[in-house]
Amino acid sequence: MGAGKSTIGRQLAETLGYDFQDSDQEIQRRTGVDIATIFEYEGESGFRARERQVIEDLAGQEGIVLATGGGVVLTPENRQQLAARGFVIYLHCSPEQQYARTARDRSRPLLHTDDPQQRLRDLMSEREPIYRQVADMVVSTERRGTSSVVKEIRRRLESEDL
């Protein structure tokens, strides 16, 4: 959350000549409501079920850059789909940086808490080991602009001959 997945993914897709897909946007397109509304009516488990179906559908496409929600790795089937069908890049930044980027964004249901900074630290503690396990590449977005991160990813992809 707040690592730059959508922004960086969109620009990376453009530089690679790929299509860009965002799993959260696809869920919203399919349901006709925003993520917060899904969380409100179906809870996190309902959202994760929808997310699992969208990941299955999108991960099979070729020539795309796919941005996923940060919790996508919580579902084993998602991890398997992403690892088997694509090259996974983990965009890392600290919980403090995440908070600075998301503090004014009211559309993030997991941050609707008395202490959103602690919630981000808790999420990082829970998810980071899984991110690193699934990732083929880890790139820091900490205090970096989009173009700098995209250039690094592109350079590293070219050096891996992908």
C-alpha positions in Angstrom: 0.0 0.0 0.0 1.5 3.3 -1.1 4.6 1.7 -2.6 3.7 2.9 -6.1 2.4 -0.2 -7.7 -0.2 1.4 -10.0 1.9 4.5 -10.8 5.1 2.6 -11.5 3.3 -0.3 -13.2 1.5 2.0 -15.6 4.7 3.8 -16.6 6.7 0.5 -16.8 4.0 -0.9 -19.1 4.3 2.1 -21.3 8.1 1.9 -21.6 7.9 -1.8 -22.3 5.1 -1.5 -24.9 2.8 -3.7 -22.7 -0.7 -3.2 -21.6 -1.3 -2.2 -18.0 -3.8 -4.0 -15.7 -4.6 -3.2 -12.1 -6.4 -6.0 -10.2 -8.1 -3.5 -7.8 -9.4 -1.5 -10.8 -10.6 -4.7 -12.5 -12.5 -5.7 -9.3 -14.1 -2.3 -9.2 -15.0 -2.5 -12.9 -16.6 -6.0 -12.5 -18.6 -5.1 -9.4 -19.4 -1.5 -10.2 -18.4 -0.3 -6.7 -15.2 0.8 -5.0 -13.0 -1.5 -2.8 -14.2 0.2 0.4 -17.8 -0.7 -0.4 -16.9 -4.3 -1.0 -15.1 -4.4 2.4 -18.1 -2.8 4.0 -20.6 -5.3 2.7 -18.6 -8.5 2.2 -15.7 -8.0 4.5 -12.1 -8.7 3.7 -12.9 -12.4 3.0 -15.4 -11.4 0.3 -12.9 -9.0 -1.3 -10.2 -11.7 -1.2 -12.5 -14.2 -3.0 -13.1 -11.6 -5.8 -9.5 -10.8 -5.9 -8.5 -14.5 -6.3 -10.8 -14.8 -9.4 -9.4 -11.6 -11.0 -5.8 -12.7 -10.4 -6.5 -16.1 -12.0 -8.0 -14.3 -15.0 -5.3 -11.6 -15.4 -2.2 -13.6 -14.5 -2.7 -15.7 -17.6 -2.5 -12.8 -20.0 0.7 -12.2 -21.9 2.3 -8.8 -22.6 0.9 -7.0 -19.5 2.2 -5.4 -16.4 -0.1 -6.3 -13.6 -0.4 -4.2 -10.4 -2.0 -6.0 -7.6 -3.3 -5.0 -4.2 -0.8 -5.4 -1.3 -2.8 -8.3 0.3 -2.8 -10.4 -2.8 -0.1 -12.6 -1.4 -2.2 -13.7 1.5 -4.0 -16.2 -0.7 -1.8 -19.2 -1.6 -3.6 -19.6 -4.9 -2.6 -16.0 -5.8 1.0 -16.6 -4.9 1.0 -19.7 -7.0 -0.6 -18.0 -10.0 1.7 -15.0 -9.9 4.9 -17.0 -9.5 4.0 -19.6 -12.1 2.8 -17.2 -14.8 4.8 -14.1 -14.5 7.9 -12.2 -13.3 7.1 -10.8 -9.9 8.5 -7.5 -8.7 8.2 -6.4 -5.1 8.2 -2.6 -4.7 9.4 -2.0 -1.2 9.1 1.0 1.0 9.0 1.5 4.7 5.7 1.8 6.6 6.6 5.4 7.4 6.9 6.2 3.6 3.6 4.3 3.0 1.9 6.4 5.6 3.3 9.7 4.1 1.9 8.6 0.8 -1.5 7.4 2.0 -2.4 9.5 5.0 -5.0 11.6 3.2 -6.4 8.8 1.1 -9.8 7.8 2.6 -10.3 5.0 0.1 -8.1 2.5 1.9 -10.3 0.4 4.2 -7.4 -1.3 6.0 -6.3 2.1 7.3 -9.7 3.0 8.8 -8.3 2.5 12.3 -7.2 4.6 15.3 -3.5 4.1 14.5 -3.0 3.7 10.8 0.8 3.9 11.2 0.8 0.9 13.5 -1.5 -0.9 11.1 1.0 -0.3 8.3 3.8 -1.7 10.5 1.7 -4.7 11.3 0.8 -5.4 7.7 4.5 -5.1 6.7 5.5 -7.5 9.4 3.0 -10.0 8.3 3.4 -9.6 4.5 7.0 -8.7 3.8 8.4 -12.3 4.2 5.8 -13.5 1.7 6.5 -10.7 -0.7 10.2 -11.6 -0.7 9.4 -15.3 -1.1 7.3 -14.7 -4.2 9.4 -11.9 -5.7 11.8 -12.5 -8.6 13.1 -8.9 -8.0 12.9 -6.5 -5.1 13.1 -2.7 -5.9 13.1 0.1 -3.3 10.7 3.0 -3.9 11.7 4.7 -0.7 12.0 8.5 -1.4 12.4 7.9 -5.1 10.5 9.2 -8.1 8.6 7.1 -10.5 11.0 7.5 -13.4 14.0 6.5 -11.3 12.3 3.3 -10.2 11.1 2.5 -13.7 14.6 3.0 -15.1 16.1 0.7 -12.5 13.5 -2.0 -13.2 14.0 -1.8 -16.9 17.8 -1.9 -16.5 17.6 -5.0 -14.3 15.1 -6.7 -16.6 17.4 -6.2 -19.5 20.4 -7.5 -17.5 18.3 -10.6 -16.7 17.5 -10.9 -20.5 13.7 -10.9 -19.9 
